Amino acid sequence: MPQQTPPRVLLVSMHTSPVDQPGSGDAGGMNVYVLHLARSLSQRGWAVDMATLDRDLSSPAGVTVSSLSPGLRLLSVAVPAGASAPKEQLPDFAVEFGRALAAFYDDDAAPLLVHAHYWLSGVAAREVCEALKIPLMLTLHTSAAAKNLRAGPGENPEPASRERAERDLVASSCTLVVNTPAEADHMVELYGAAQDRIRVIPPGVDPEIFYPALKNRPPGGSMVSPRDSTPDPSSSEDAETPPFTVLCAGRMQPLKGPQILVGAMRLLRQEHPDCAIRLILAGVGSPEFLAELHRLVDEYDVADAVDFQGSMPSHDLADLMRSVDAVAMPSSSETFGLVALEAQACGTPVLATDVDGLRYAVEDNHTGWLVPGRTAEVWAQELYRAASNTEQWRAMSQAAAERARKLTWDHVAAQHEVAYTRCAGERVNA
């Protein structure tokens, strides 16, 4: 089976397509990661394939190839019985997905290696690697053991079958890519990973989309987002400054903590009625969880201060990040927290739970604040502190932007090139 020049790498993202809009369905930071890594690798001279499950119910079994840009292809793998399956049932189709992908390369140039993103992709990718006799590289993005360790109220535990699969994948991968030293420690402690096979590569940010506002915001207040033309009912006509505006962006689910922010808004209304704070929730989730969020907003009588905006394209999200005073991430666990980096690139400081990768994504008291807990009481206190000290809070804006400028996707791709070359066991002239 021929290998291609330039070198080819296969990135597998089975359960969610890299081209899907983040914040919708199962799409999130991993989608951004895979797509930007693939683009940057192709710009550096690699031939890159991204493989994902074809969700079109009418597609016949097999692989459909779409050219996205020079050197970059999307392989949509149709497994008819799995096209409509929810994420929880996809493990039943991972092997079939992998075998269909391996069969595709019988008539195409084989990749040097497969880089699997998330555990489901790893199970599928292992079929490709065994058939083509090429190495497997793995980025879990999240792990069952770490999620279960940090799970808060309302978060369903990850099944033992997932943890067993992850343990096997970690043991059989030539290289395990993680976002932070903390994640590396977790892989060693929780999965028995070999330290010398772990490579720490933080994610990057696209500076052409996420960049600071050209002009400073008015002291103590937000600029109005281009998407938000509706007057804010929580501020009176004679108010000197608009409300302190906080954004929570991403998939709306318990582990991301939007329900904690809604609870904090109730406490702020009760304990600090003169402190005007507005909350924007940008993203979608399950109908049941969104209904619960709306119910809480109504029960807590904070509908006039909470704005549901749904998911949005990255350019619009960047505009919104530039327009707000703070981005909040009350997550129970994050391997890094890409939203935090994107917010900082826009010059917006971040409030984040003091846990896991968020400790690396946010430099405490320099690019934002780390919050010691996930209760509504703690977050109400921290939001009030930020809104009451806007000069101190906004002073972190420049440091946030400067830090994010040091982390680009080209730099991320360059580090992956080194890992790929070592993993494939040969020198590649990219």
Secondary structure, DSSP 8 states (H G I E B T S, - for coil): --B-SS-EEEEE--SS-TTS-TTSTT-SHHHHHHHHHHHHHHHTT-EEEEEEE---TT--SEEEEEEEETTEEEEEEE-GGGTT--GGGGGGGHHHHHHHHHHHGGGS-B-SEEEEESHHHHHHHHHHHHHHT--EEEE-SS-HHHHHHH--TT-----HHHHHHHHHHHHH-SEEEESSHHHHHHHHHHH---GGGEEE----B-TTTS---SS---TTS----TT--S--TTS-TT-SS--EEEEEES-BSGGG-HHHHHHHHHHHHHH-TTS-EEEEEE--B-HHHHHHHHHHHHHTT-GGGEEE-----HHHHHHHHHHSSEEEE--S--SS-HHHHHHHHTT--EEEESSTTHHHHS-BTTTEEEES--SHHHHHHHHHHHHH-HHHHHTTHHHHHHHHHT-BHHHHHHHHHHHHHHHHTS----
